[in-house]
């Protein structure tokens, strides 16, 4: 028989959100009359904005005309979208990014997982803990993670983010080659301010490390001292790759579109000790394994940068952040410790009374009909915490807060 990639066998048998779904379905079977309010998976509920819809309709019409028809597009993305990204997302913030440093994709999840293709399997990895599971699991698949021992992978350095350290991770001690940072953070909803992020860039420069910076939630930032891009920090283009997504910004979870910035200043070492451009390697990888995001979707993304599109996206973000504020205040009123919900659409809750994160999951489901995500699913330091999202409908958020108000909790 054929041999398999044994690294996949190292992974736990199921994925976090699959476990959550199974428990919800079991509860629904036993309690068919209970209307469950789902605040677990971070999927959006508001429709795509009219500017993007109109752009897609126009793009569909293009595909029906021999003159304007588009087949295979450039693997790096169409210039019409890349130019808008450069101008609006970067140059408007006085960040000098070139168009050939932008790579359009089908989403940040794909790119944060696939970026490991251009990195050695010998690279040592560090992650903040709790962490978005894709960062860890894709390194397990690649063979970088080692073995799972007591909930931790032996070759991954975990950087705890808990209430005790204000959710600000300490700098690594094991001299990792690759560091994953996600800010505003999923799952905790917390942030790093400018001076805190500067320390990470300085560390990476001093230790020849690469930062993989997931900025999927930057559009939710409300406070002025929180960087929207790591490239706002001087020197970051020498040490960081940035990932962005239109999924949570503009409701593209079903359309699939995002982009990655790989500066030309970034270099890696070959086994012979030669410097190699990471931008060139990523370009080669994309040209080989990816045919580009669809023309229709990229036209929709372009429309998000129009005056109408930007206004409409802000309205959608305001809708979710109203949910976040309502949820944060409601949980606090119910006697719970909460974080997030100010610069991110996630609420991070301390489980009360010494309950484990899965015990609190069961409690909320049984007593309130509310489904969230146990913190343990995001890593060892997530135990004792719980994540709720603000991506639901406003009416459901109001109902959830009302249900929570009747829950008697002890911290």
N, C-alpha and C positions, 0 to 999 in steps of 0.2 A: 504493500500500500504506500501511497505518497506520504512524505514527511510533512509535518505542519510547522508553523511558527509556534514553538512551545511557549513563547512569552505570553500568548493569549491565554494559555492554560493557567498562568500565574494570577490572572484577574479573578476577583470574586465572581461568583456564578451569575449575579444579576446586577443591574445598574440601579442607582439610588432611586430614580424617579419611577422605575418599574416596580420596586418594592412599595413605594408610596401608592401607586395605582392599584396594586393587588390588595392592599389593606382597605382602600376606599371601596373597591368593588365588593369585597367581603362584607363590609359594613352595610353597603346598599342592599345587598341580598338579604341581610338580617333585618334591616330597617327600611323597607321600600317607601315608607311615607315621609321619611326625613329628607328635606331639601338641603343638600350639602353645598356649602359655599367653599369653592376651591380657591385657595390662596397659596398653593404649593409651587407648581411649575411656573416659571416666569414667562408665560405666553400672554400676549396682548389681547385686548378685547375690542378696542375702538377701531373703526374702519380706516382704511388707508385714505389719506387726505385727497380732496378733489383735484388738486393740481397734479398729483401723481397719477390718478385715475385717468384724467384727460390725456396726459402724456402717453400712457399705455394705449389708450384708444387710438391716438394718432400713430403710434408706432405699429400697432396692428394693421392700420390702413397702409402704412409703408410696406409691410410685408405682403400686401395683396397687389402691389403694383410692381411690374417688372423693373421700372426705372429706380424705385426707392427700396427695392428688396435688399435685405441683408442676410447673408449666409454666415459662414464662420466669421467671427470677429477677432480682433487682436486678443491674444491670451492675456495681455496685461490690462485690457479694458480699453474702451473707446476714449479717444482724446477729449470728446465733448464733456464727458463726466470727470475725467482726471483733471482737466483744467479748472472746472468748478471747485473741485476738492482743494486743489492747490490755492486758489484765490480766496475762497471763503473760510475753509477750515484752518489754513495755515498763514498765508500772507496777511490776512486781516488781523492776525495776532503777532505780526512781525516775525514770523517763522519762515526761514528760507528753505522751502522744499521744492525740488524739481519734479516735473511731470513724470520723468522716467524713474522716480523713486516711489511712485504710486502704483499699486497692483490691485485691480478690481477683482473681487472673488464672489463666491456664493455665500459668504458669511464669515464672521470672525471665528466661529467654532471650528470650521474647516481649516482655516489658516493657522490658528493656534495649535491645532493638532498636526497639521502637515509641515509646519516649519521645521520640525525635527528631522525631516528628510535631508536637510542640508547640513546637519550637525553630526558630529561623530557620536557613535554609541558609547564612547568612553567619557563623554562629557558628564560632569557631576552637576546635579540639579538641586536647586533650592526652591521651595514654595512657601508662601505664607499659609498659615494654618489657623482656621479653616480655609478651604480652597475650592475653587470651581473644579469639579472632578475630572474634566477633560484634560487639564494640565498634567495630572498624575497618570491617568489611565493611558494616555498616548505614549508616555515615556515607559510605562510598563510594556506596552505592545512593542516598543522599539528595543527593549532590552537594557534600558538605562537604570531601571528602578531597583534591581536586586530582588530580594525576597520579602514577602509580607510577614512581619513579626510583631505581634501584639498591636495590630492596626497601623503599623508604620512600615514603609518600604525601606529596606536597609541601605540603599544607595541614594536616598533622597533626604536632604536636610529640611526639617520642618521648622518654620519660624512662627512661633505661637502669637496669635492675635486674640487677646482676651480682655475682659474688663480690667484685670489686674495691671496690664500695661497700656491701658487706654486704647487698645486695638491698634497700636503702633508697633510693628514688628521690629525686633532687634536686627542689627546687621549680622550677616552670616559669620560663622566661626570656622566652617570647614572648607573655605575657599572654593565655592562652587564655580563652575564655568558658565552656567545658565541660571538666571533668576527670573521667576515669574512674578509679576506684580499686576494687580487688577485694581484700578482706582478711577472713579468711585467703586468700592469693593462689592463684589458678589461672592459670598452671601451676606456680609455683615452690614452693608450700606454705609460703611465708614469711609473716611478719606485721609489722604496725606496732604498737608499744606505745602507751600512752596519750599520752605526751609527744610522740611522733612524729606521731600523728594530730592532736594539738592544733595543730601547726604548719600542717597542711593546712587546717584550719578557719579558722585565723587568716589564712592566705594568701587563701583564698576570700573572706573578709569584706573584706579590705583591697583586693582587686582585682576585686570584683563578679563573681566566678566561681561557677559552679554545679558542685558535686561530685555525680557519679552513683556512689553507693557500693553495690557488689555485695557483700552479706553472706551469700551462699548457704551458706557453710561455717562460720558462726559456732558451730553446735552442736558442732563438733570442737575448739573452743578448750579447752586444758587449763591454760594458764598464767594467773595472776590479773591480770597487768598488760596483758592484751590485750583491748581493748574488743570486746564482742559487737555493739554498735551504734554507729554514728557519733554518734547522738544522746546518747550518754553524755558527749560533749564539749560543754561550754557553748557556745551560739551556733550549733550545727550545724543546728538547725531553720531558720535563716535562709539557709542556703547549700547544703543537701544533700537529695537524694532517695535513699531506701534501698530496695534490692531484696532480697527473701528468697524462699527456695524450699523446698518439702517434698520435692524430688526426691532429694537426697543425704542429707537428714536422716532421711527416713522411707521411702525407696524408691519415691517417687511418680513416677519417670521415665516410667512408662507411664500412670499415672493423670492426670498433668498438673495441678499446682496450686501456686501461689505467691502472693506479694502484694507490693505496692509501697506505700511510705509517702511521700506528698507533703504536707508540712506546709503549713498555710494561711498561714504567715508568708512562704513563698517567693513572690517577685515577679519578673516579667520586664518588659521594656519593649516596647511596640508601636512600629511605625514612626513613630507620631505622638509618641512619647516618653511615653505614658501607662503607668502601672504596671498590670500585669495579674496576677491570681492564677494561678500555675501549677497549683494544686490544682483551680481551676475549669476550666482548659483541659484538664487530664488527664481530669477527669470528663466533659467534653463529648466528648473523643476516644473514651473508652470507651463512652459511651452511643451513639455513632454507629457505631463499628466492631466492637463486642464485645457479645455477648449474655450474658456471664458464664460462669464455670466451672459445671459441672453440680452440681445439688443433691446427688447421690449422692457425688460426690468431696468436696464441701465438708463433708458430714457425716463423711466419713472423716477429713478434716483436723481437724475439731473434736475428734474422739476422740483425736487425738494429744496434746491438752492435758489429758486426764483423768489421774487418778493412775496408772491402769494404762498408758495410752498413753505417758505420759512415761517411765515405767520401762522399757517395752518398747523405745522408741526409743533410750534410753541403752544398752540391751543391744546393739542393732544397731550403734550408733556404736562401742561398745567392741570389737565384733568386727572392724570395719574398722581401727580404730586398733591392734589387736593385729597385724593384717596389716602396717600401716605400720611399726610398730616392728621386726617381723621383717625386713621388706624393707630398711629403713634399715640395720639392723645387718649384714645379709647383704651388702649392697653395699659397706659400709665394710670388712668382712672380706675382700672380694674385691679391695680396693685402690683403691676409687673414692671420690671426694669427693662427699658427698651433703648435701642440705638438705631441709627440710620433714619431714613425717611426725610432727611433735610437736603442732601445732595444726591440722593439715590432713591429708586423706587422700591427698596427693600427695607423691611423692618426686622431687626435682630432682637430676639427676646430671651431674657434669662429665665430658664424654667424654674417655677416656684417650688418651695418645699422639698428641695433635693431630688425632684423627679428627674429621671433620665430623659433625654430628648425624645425617645420613642414612647416612653410612658406619657409624656406631655402630648405627643401626637394623638395617642389613644384617648386621653382625657378631653382634648378639644373636640375630637370627632364625636365622642359619645355624649358629652354634655352640651356642646354648642353646635354640632353639625358643621364644624369648620375644619378644613383640611389644609395643613401647611407642610413644611419640610423639616424633619429632625436634623438638628445641627451635626450630629455624629456622622451623617452621610457626607459631610463636607470635610471630614478629617478629625483626628483625635481631639484637637482643641475645640471642636464644635460640640462636644458632649456637654450637656447642661445648657444648651442654647437651642433656639428654634427660629426658623425663617418664615416670614409671611411676605407676600408680594402685594404691591399696590396696583397691579395690572388688571384687576377685575372691574366690573361695572360699579359705578358710584352707589347705585341702589343696593348692591350686594355688600359693599363696604359698610354702608349705614346699618344694614341688617346684622352684619357680623359684629359691629360695635355694640349694638343693642343686646345681642346674645351674650357677649362677653361681660356686659354690665351685671348680668345675673349670676355670674360665676364667682363663687367665694374662694379666694385664693390666699395662701399664706406664702410670703416671700421665703 
